[in-house]
Amino acid sequence: MTRTTVVTGSASGIGKATADLLRERGHRVIGVDLRDADVTADLSTADGRASAVREVTALADGSLDSIVAAAGISAPKPLTVSVNFFGVVALLDGLQPVLARSDAPRAAVVSSMASIQPNSPELVEAILSGDEDHALRVGQELADKGPQSGYLNYPSSKRALSRWVRRAAISDQWAGAGIPLNAVAPGTVLSPMTAELLSTPEGRQMVDANVPMPLNGHSEPVVIARLLAWLTSDENSHVTGQTIYIDGGADASLRGDDIWSGLTS
């Protein structure tokens, strides 16, 4: 069955790999990105998000079966929060009414195994409060302390996104409308985002120390695309609210075999 899917971040990395894979399988894809896409929009801004929702809705012509929100950045500044969390949530919320008309609506977002790494609890809570201005102020305070502190914008945005998915997935808006909503959490992916860091032995050593991947090492973007394609296919009727770690064993390496003790949220 041919499906229509909107893919954000479709010009590079995981988004491009997902768009290419879905097209190869005969599906219609509406790509969204800053360039080289069916819809050009800046998802870091409220105007860009609203424009993207309007243009995608018009191109879909009332027929949208799935959403893959793959757009994201890892800059050590609050822009990362705007793109990785608020851009994702605004697009999903804006397109949900169109998506809900499908016979088999699905949605998936790209989180990261960085969601289990050290983050700023203050920033995570600010993000989840839904107050973008406040979250950006907290993120800027971190950035002002230097790149290492500023980097916390990235894992904090991904932790907040995975927590939002878990909350939203069981709501009337998503589960109540028959829409599975999930996240994937890649480990180190060979993409433009990681190319510079992985270009030196020192960079690779640092990455592998923080993201150990005993199974097959760093992954190509298409590896993540295959999981996103299944999560947003009509075959997935009951997987929802999950952050699925597709990380070569990084999560298991870092957190061990008991991830349930003491969990309260």
Summary of the structure (lengths in Angstrom):
residues: 265
radius of gyration: 17.5
end to end distance: 37.7
largest distance: 51.6
contacts: 920
relative contact order: 0.14
helix: 49%
strand: 13%
